[in-house]
Amino acid sequence: MFLIREANPSDLDQLTAVARYLDTVNLPNDPQVLARILDLSRRSFDGSVPVFEREYIFVLEDSENHRLVGTSMVHAQHGTRKAPHIFFEVLVDERYSETLDRHFVHQCLRIGYNYNGPTEIGGLIVVPEYRGRPEGLGKLLSYVRFLYIGLHRDRFRDEVLSELLPPLEPDGTSKLWEHLGRHFTGLSYQEADRLSKDNKEFIRTLFPQGLIYKALLPDDVQAAIGVVGAQTRGVEKMLRAIGLTYADRIDPFDGGPHFHARTDEVTLVRATRRARIVAAEAEDGKPAIVSVERDEAPHFLAISTRASGTGEVALPEAARKALGVGPGDEVGFVYL
């Protein structure tokens, strides 16, 4: 059975092994940084961090082999006055010459800032040998975040955002950065990406503030802007299925598209419920994610199972045992 629970500091070694398959700002292949991220996640789940400063890390555990095989995360708010959410707005500039009788529609980029930002979901990764399994582990890791948001709606913003990775070069660099960002900062893609985690001042002061016409960029760079990379097309499909759409915004470093939705309009958030467990077996149950929360660690534990009912929920015996619940106990759940 696969369990999803909140991460804790003792997961550092295994989380580092998972992070090497992603190695992004949210989940870097750096034990020292990951240790700080894990500590913040622990304090977020136990409520000792201000609400909108919380960052929650969920881990997927193969309970039979006692191995972490995936992770995902939620940032309660991505974008503050101290560290704004920064993006390129993708917009259109139309031009017409009466003299030449010529009309042009130019796609442009313009830097934008959000100082009271949305909730961000990110850091989704399943290790290669566990991908493509019939349990749908990537979907489980992705969707459990929306269950958690639905159970604690007041802890999250009214917009939810996901920044998807675009096609990158074999060495991990970005064509957009090499033809744009590097010229204005003198930094490599990796240097700028890491620095921006804690310090965005250089973007505000060094990036051009006016319109940047895509036509001035090489054709292959234009073609990569706002495109979802092969490694994240599955994520795009899952997000579209629950109501997120392209926001006409991209990452200013790599050109990856931003997907968003009103939080209350995400289907899984709307469908999340709390209910009491009943003793009956879940005959003819429907696929669901079911979770339990406790005062002691693990504060949050979830599984994929079959369930039936609404006001009261019946679960298979194995699911009740995995969650440590019995008749009368409260669970959170969402039908898939």
C-alpha positions as CSV (number, residue, x, y, z in Angstrom):
1,M,0.0,0.0,0.0
2,F,1.1,3.6,-0.7
3,L,0.7,6.2,2.0
4,I,0.8,10.0,1.7
5,R,1.8,11.9,4.8
6,E,3.5,15.1,5.7
7,A,7.2,15.2,5.4
8,N,9.4,15.4,8.5
9,P,13.1,16.2,9.1
10,S,14.0,12.5,9.4
11,D,13.1,12.1,5.7
12,L,16.0,14.2,4.6
13,D,18.2,11.5,3.1
14,Q,15.3,9.9,1.2
15,L,13.9,13.2,0.1
16,T,17.3,14.2,-1.3
17,A,17.3,11.0,-3.3
18,V,13.9,11.9,-4.8
19,A,14.9,15.6,-5.4
20,R,17.7,14.7,-7.7
21,Y,15.1,13.7,-10.3
22,L,13.6,17.3,-10.3
23,D,16.3,19.7,-8.8
24,T,14.2,22.9,-9.0
25,V,14.0,25.9,-6.7
26,N,11.1,24.3,-4.9
27,L,12.8,20.9,-4.6
28,P,16.6,21.3,-5.1
29,N,19.1,18.5,-5.0
30,D,20.8,20.2,-2.0
31,P,20.6,18.6,1.5
32,Q,21.2,21.8,3.3
33,V,18.4,23.6,1.5
34,L,16.1,20.6,1.8
35,A,16.7,20.5,5.6
36,R,15.4,24.1,5.9
37,I,12.4,23.3,3.6
38,L,11.6,20.2,5.7
39,D,11.8,22.2,9.0
40,L,9.4,24.8,7.5
41,S,7.0,22.1,6.4
42,R,7.0,20.5,9.8
43,R,6.2,23.9,11.5
44,S,3.5,24.5,8.8
45,F,1.7,21.3,9.6
46,D,1.9,21.8,13.3
47,G,0.6,25.4,13.0
48,S,3.6,27.2,14.5
49,V,4.1,29.4,11.3
50,P,1.9,32.3,10.3
51,V,-0.9,31.0,8.0
52,F,0.3,32.5,4.7
53,E,4.0,31.8,5.3
54,R,3.3,28.0,5.4
55,E,4.8,25.6,2.9
56,Y,3.5,22.0,3.1
57,I,5.5,19.0,1.7
58,F,3.7,15.7,1.1
59,V,5.6,12.5,0.6
60,L,4.5,9.3,-1.0
61,E,5.7,6.2,0.9
62,D,5.9,2.6,-0.3
63,S,4.9,1.2,3.0
64,E,6.0,-2.3,2.2
65,N,9.5,-1.3,1.3
66,H,9.6,1.7,3.7
67,R,10.8,3.9,0.9
68,L,9.8,7.5,-0.2
69,V,9.1,7.4,-3.9
70,G,7.6,10.8,-4.6
71,T,6.7,14.2,-3.2
72,S,4.5,17.3,-3.9
73,M,4.1,20.6,-2.1
74,V,1.8,23.6,-1.5
75,H,2.9,27.2,-0.8
76,A,0.1,28.9,1.0
77,Q,1.0,32.2,-0.6
78,H,3.5,32.8,-3.4
79,G,4.2,36.5,-3.6
80,T,4.6,39.1,-0.8
81,R,5.8,42.6,-0.5
82,K,9.2,41.3,0.5
83,A,9.3,38.6,-2.2
84,P,6.8,39.3,-5.0
85,H,5.5,36.7,-7.4
86,I,7.2,37.6,-10.7
87,F,6.1,36.6,-14.2
88,F,6.0,37.6,-17.8
89,E,2.6,38.6,-19.0
90,V,2.0,37.4,-22.5
91,L,0.0,40.0,-24.4
92,V,-0.7,41.3,-27.9
93,D,0.4,44.7,-29.4
94,E,-1.4,45.6,-32.7
95,R,0.1,48.0,-35.2
96,Y,-1.3,49.4,-38.4
97,S,0.2,51.7,-41.0
98,E,-2.2,53.6,-43.2
99,T,0.6,54.6,-45.5
100,L,1.6,51.0,-46.2
101,D,-1.8,49.5,-45.5
102,R,-0.1,46.9,-43.3
103,H,-1.4,45.4,-40.1
104,F,0.7,43.5,-37.6
105,V,-0.2,41.6,-34.4
106,H,2.8,41.2,-32.2
107,Q,3.1,38.9,-29.3
108,C,4.9,40.6,-26.4
109,L,6.2,39.9,-23.0
110,R,6.0,42.3,-20.1
111,I,7.3,41.8,-16.6
112,G,4.6,41.7,-13.9
113,Y,4.6,41.5,-10.1
114,N,2.1,40.2,-7.6
115,Y,2.6,41.4,-4.0
116,N,-0.4,39.5,-2.5
117,G,0.1,36.3,-4.5
118,P,-1.8,33.1,-5.0
119,T,-1.4,29.8,-3.4
120,E,1.1,27.8,-5.5
121,I,1.3,24.0,-6.0
122,G,4.6,22.6,-7.1
123,G,7.4,20.2,-6.4
124,L,5.6,17.2,-7.9
125,I,7.8,14.2,-8.7
126,V,7.6,10.4,-8.7
127,V,10.8,8.4,-9.0
128,P,11.1,6.8,-12.5
129,E,10.6,3.2,-11.5
130,Y,7.3,4.0,-9.8
131,R,5.8,5.9,-12.8
132,G,3.1,4.4,-15.0
133,R,1.8,2.1,-12.3
134,P,-1.9,1.2,-12.2
135,E,-2.3,3.0,-8.9
136,G,-1.8,6.4,-10.6
137,L,0.7,7.6,-8.1
138,G,1.4,10.9,-9.8
139,K,-2.3,11.8,-9.8
140,L,-2.6,10.8,-6.2
141,L,0.3,13.0,-5.2
142,S,-1.1,15.9,-7.2
143,Y,-4.7,15.7,-6.1
144,V,-4.0,15.2,-2.4
145,R,-2.9,18.8,-2.3
146,F,-6.4,20.0,-3.3
147,L,-8.0,17.7,-0.7
148,Y,-5.8,19.4,1.9
149,I,-6.7,22.9,0.6
150,G,-10.4,21.9,0.6
151,L,-10.2,20.7,4.2
152,H,-8.4,23.9,5.3
153,R,-9.8,26.5,2.9
154,D,-9.1,29.5,5.2
155,R,-5.3,28.8,5.1
156,F,-5.1,29.4,1.4
157,R,-5.6,32.2,-1.1
158,D,-8.5,32.7,-3.5
159,E,-6.3,31.8,-6.6
160,V,-4.3,28.7,-7.0
161,L,-1.3,28.6,-9.4
162,S,1.0,26.0,-10.9
163,E,4.2,26.8,-12.8
164,L,4.9,24.1,-15.3
165,L,8.3,23.2,-16.7
166,P,8.9,23.9,-20.4
167,P,11.2,22.0,-22.7
168,L,14.8,22.6,-21.4
169,E,18.1,21.9,-23.0
170,P,19.9,18.6,-22.3
171,D,22.1,20.4,-19.8
172,G,19.1,21.8,-18.0
173,T,19.4,25.4,-19.3
174,S,16.7,27.5,-20.9
175,K,16.7,28.9,-24.4
176,L,14.7,31.9,-23.2
177,W,17.1,32.7,-20.4
178,E,20.1,32.4,-22.7
179,H,18.7,34.9,-25.2
180,L,17.1,37.2,-22.7
181,G,17.7,37.0,-18.9
182,R,21.4,36.3,-19.2
183,H,21.9,39.5,-21.2
184,F,20.3,41.6,-18.5
185,T,21.7,39.9,-15.4
186,G,25.0,38.3,-16.3
187,L,23.9,35.2,-14.5
188,S,23.5,31.6,-15.7
189,Y,20.0,30.1,-15.6
190,Q,20.9,27.9,-12.6
191,E,22.5,30.8,-10.7
192,A,19.5,33.1,-11.3
193,D,16.9,30.4,-10.5
194,R,18.6,29.6,-7.1
195,L,19.1,33.2,-6.2
196,S,15.5,34.1,-6.9
197,K,14.3,31.7,-4.2
198,D,15.3,34.2,-1.5
199,N,16.2,37.4,-3.3
200,K,14.2,38.8,-6.3
201,E,15.7,42.3,-6.1
202,F,17.9,41.7,-9.1
203,I,14.9,40.9,-11.3
204,R,13.1,44.1,-10.4
205,T,16.2,46.3,-11.0
206,L,17.9,44.6,-14.0
207,F,15.1,43.2,-16.1
208,P,13.6,45.5,-18.8
209,Q,10.3,47.0,-17.7
210,G,8.7,47.7,-21.1
211,L,7.4,45.5,-23.8
212,I,9.6,42.7,-25.2
213,Y,8.6,41.7,-28.7
214,K,8.9,38.0,-29.3
215,A,9.7,38.7,-33.0
216,L,13.1,39.9,-31.9
217,L,14.0,36.5,-30.5
218,P,15.2,33.5,-32.5
219,D,12.5,31.3,-33.9
220,D,13.3,28.3,-31.7
221,V,13.1,30.5,-28.6
222,Q,9.7,31.9,-29.7
223,A,8.5,28.3,-30.2
224,A,9.4,27.3,-26.7
225,I,7.7,30.2,-24.9
226,G,4.6,29.0,-22.9
227,V,5.0,25.4,-24.1
228,V,4.7,22.5,-21.6
229,G,7.7,20.2,-21.6
230,A,7.3,16.5,-22.3
231,Q,8.1,15.7,-18.7
232,T,5.1,17.8,-17.4
233,R,2.4,17.1,-20.0
234,G,0.9,14.6,-17.7
235,V,0.7,17.3,-15.0
236,E,-1.0,19.6,-17.5
237,K,-3.6,17.0,-18.3
238,M,-4.4,16.5,-14.6
239,L,-4.6,20.2,-13.9
240,R,-6.9,20.9,-16.9
241,A,-9.1,18.0,-15.7
242,I,-9.9,19.8,-12.4
243,G,-10.4,23.3,-13.8
244,L,-7.0,25.0,-14.1
245,T,-6.3,26.8,-17.4
246,Y,-3.4,28.7,-19.0
247,A,-3.1,32.1,-17.4
248,D,-1.3,34.0,-20.3
249,R,1.7,34.3,-18.0
250,I,5.0,32.5,-18.1
251,D,8.1,32.1,-15.9
252,P,10.5,34.9,-16.6
253,F,13.5,32.5,-16.4
254,D,12.5,29.5,-18.5
255,G,9.3,30.5,-20.3
256,G,7.2,27.7,-18.7
257,P,3.5,28.4,-18.7
258,H,1.5,29.3,-15.6
259,F,-1.8,27.5,-15.0
260,H,-4.4,28.9,-12.6
261,A,-7.9,28.9,-11.3
262,R,-10.1,30.4,-8.7
263,T,-9.5,28.2,-5.7
264,D,-13.2,27.6,-5.0
265,E,-13.8,26.6,-8.6
266,V,-11.3,23.8,-8.6
267,T,-13.4,20.7,-8.8
268,L,-11.5,18.7,-6.1
269,V,-11.7,21.6,-3.7
270,R,-15.4,22.0,-4.2
271,A,-16.0,18.2,-3.8
272,T,-13.9,17.8,-0.6
273,R,-15.9,16.7,2.5
274,R,-15.5,15.6,6.1
275,A,-17.5,12.6,7.4
276,R,-17.6,9.9,10.1
277,I,-16.5,6.4,9.5
278,V,-19.2,3.6,9.7
279,A,-18.5,0.0,10.4
280,A,-19.9,-1.3,7.1
281,E,-17.6,-2.4,4.3
282,A,-17.4,-0.1,1.2
283,E,-19.4,-2.3,-1.2
284,D,-19.5,-0.9,-4.7
285,G,-17.4,2.0,-3.5
286,K,-16.0,4.7,-5.8
287,P,-12.3,5.7,-6.1
288,A,-11.4,8.3,-3.5
289,I,-8.6,9.9,-1.6
290,V,-9.3,9.6,2.2
291,S,-7.3,11.3,4.9
292,V,-7.1,11.5,8.6
293,E,-5.6,14.3,10.8
294,R,-4.3,14.1,14.3
295,D,-2.7,16.4,16.9
296,E,0.5,14.2,17.0
297,A,2.7,13.3,14.1
298,P,2.0,12.3,11.4
299,H,-0.5,15.2,11.5
300,F,-1.8,14.3,8.0
301,L,-2.1,10.8,6.5
302,A,-3.9,9.9,3.3
303,I,-4.4,6.9,1.0
304,S,-6.1,6.0,-2.3
305,T,-9.0,3.6,-1.7
306,R,-12.6,2.9,-2.5
307,A,-15.3,4.5,-0.4
308,S,-19.1,4.9,-0.3
309,G,-21.4,7.4,1.3
310,T,-21.4,11.1,1.9
311,G,-22.6,12.1,5.4
312,E,-21.1,8.9,6.7
313,V,-18.4,7.0,4.8
314,A,-17.7,3.3,4.6
315,L,-14.1,2.1,3.8
316,P,-12.5,-1.3,3.2
317,E,-11.0,-2.9,6.4
318,A,-7.5,-2.5,4.9
319,A,-8.0,1.2,4.4
320,R,-9.3,1.7,7.9
321,K,-6.3,-0.1,9.3
322,A,-3.9,1.9,7.2
323,L,-5.4,5.1,8.4
324,G,-5.7,3.9,12.0
325,V,-9.4,4.8,12.1
326,G,-12.6,3.1,13.2
327,P,-16.3,3.7,13.4
328,G,-17.1,7.2,14.5
329,D,-13.7,8.7,13.6
330,E,-13.7,11.7,11.3
331,V,-11.9,11.6,7.9
332,G,-11.6,14.0,5.0
333,F,-12.3,12.6,1.6
334,V,-12.8,13.5,-2.1
335,Y,-14.2,11.2,-4.8
336,L,-12.1,11.0,-7.9
